Amino acid sequence: MEALGFLFYPFLACVVLIVIHAYFGVHILERGIIFVDIALAQFIGIGIALSFLLSYENTYVLSVVFAILGASVLSLSRKLEHLVNIEAFIGVLYIFSFAVSILILDRSPHGAEEFKAILNGNILWLTPKDILSAVILYGIIGSFHFIFRKKFLALTFEGKNGFLWEFLFFGTFALVLAKSVQMAGILQVFSFLIIPALIGRLYTREPFRILIIGWVAGLAASVIGIGISYKLDLPTAPMTVASLSLVFLVLLVVKAIARSPEKTEIAVAHKKETATKGDIL
């Protein structure tokens, strides 16, 4: 019973994180900018690193500043498509952010511990106030995206609506990431963005169904990861990421095996049809 009480808030945090990140993950996967999350999260990490260096307790303020800066840069990505490969551009943004974070933390007396905190977060030690503030922020952003869902869907699936909506998409995404990285760290945030949506896309291409499947798989993997990390006294964020990754890999293998006979039958039927046409000729 004591374990359930201790793990309740970390699990609740995972629920909140998965709900909002799986939604953004559907957009990110459809647009083919897979590593935009980890690049923007690492850019936000510069703000967190500066907060550590300056002994500024409220890391969220500087995180938001760098989140908006990163969102502004990424909003121009579609305008740069004819000049540079977008994934390469995102990679440069990531490696720049990573290098700058290391340079800043090198000047801090507890740099190694603080770098680890940026990667892994502190999901085990979240308070009800932390989770409530996340629910409010994510709820506002989620409502905004729901109200203007046609605009955002057109932006992602049809490439319409231009710079303003592009900035609003990346700006709201950046605000979510600024809070999420502070709560759960870069590793877990990246996995919650990409893997649930990937699992959903194994079975459907319809956005709402992808979300439902991703939410269920993400929550199940979080329960497994948090439970194992508590039982074996392992770091929670890496264990949750590993569990979610294993769920995806297992479902991928099952899906591949299930489709193999179907493909074989199609190939045999096609071969027979070709042979029949040859005989007729």
Stockholm file with secondary structure:
# STOCKHOLM 1.0

chainA/1-281         MEALGFLFYPFLACVVLIVIHAYFGVHILERGIIFVDIALAQFIGIGIALSFLLSYENTYVLSVVFAILGASVLSLSRKLEHLVNIEAFIGVLYIFSFAVSILILDRSPHGAEEFKAILNGNILWLTPKDILSAVILYGIIGSFHFIFRKKFLALTFEGKNGFLWEFLFFGTFALVLAKSVQMAGILQVFSFLIIPALIGRLYTREPFRILIIGWVAGLAASVIGIGISYKLDLPTAPMTVASLSLVFLVLLVVKAIARSPEKTEIAVAHKKETATKGDIL
#=GR chainA/1-281 SS CHHHHHHHHHHHHHHHHHHHHHHHHHHHHHHTCTTHHHHHHHHHHHHHHHHHHTTCSCHHHHHHHHHHHHHHHHTTGGGGTTTSCHHHHHHHHHHHHHHHHHHHHHTSTTHHHHHHHHHHTTGGGCCHHHHHHHHHHHHHHHHHHHHTHHHHHHHHHTCCSHHHHHHHHHHHHHHHHHHHHHHHHHHHHHHHHHHHHHHHHTTCCCHHHHHHHHHHHHHHHHHHHHHHHHHHTCCHHHHHHHHHHHHHHHHHHHHHHHHHHHHHHHHHHHHHHHHHHHHHC
#=GC SS_cons         CHHHHHHHHHHHHHHHHHHHHHHHHHHHHHHTCTTHHHHHHHHHHHHHHHHHHTTCSCHHHHHHHHHHHHHHHHTTGGGGTTTSCHHHHHHHHHHHHHHHHHHHHHTSTTHHHHHHHHHHTTGGGCCHHHHHHHHHHHHHHHHHHHHTHHHHHHHHHTCCSHHHHHHHHHHHHHHHHHHHHHHHHHHHHHHHHHHHHHHHHTTCCCHHHHHHHHHHHHHHHHHHHHHHHHHHTCCHHHHHHHHHHHHHHHHHHHHHHHHHHHHHHHHHHHHHHHHHHHHHC
//
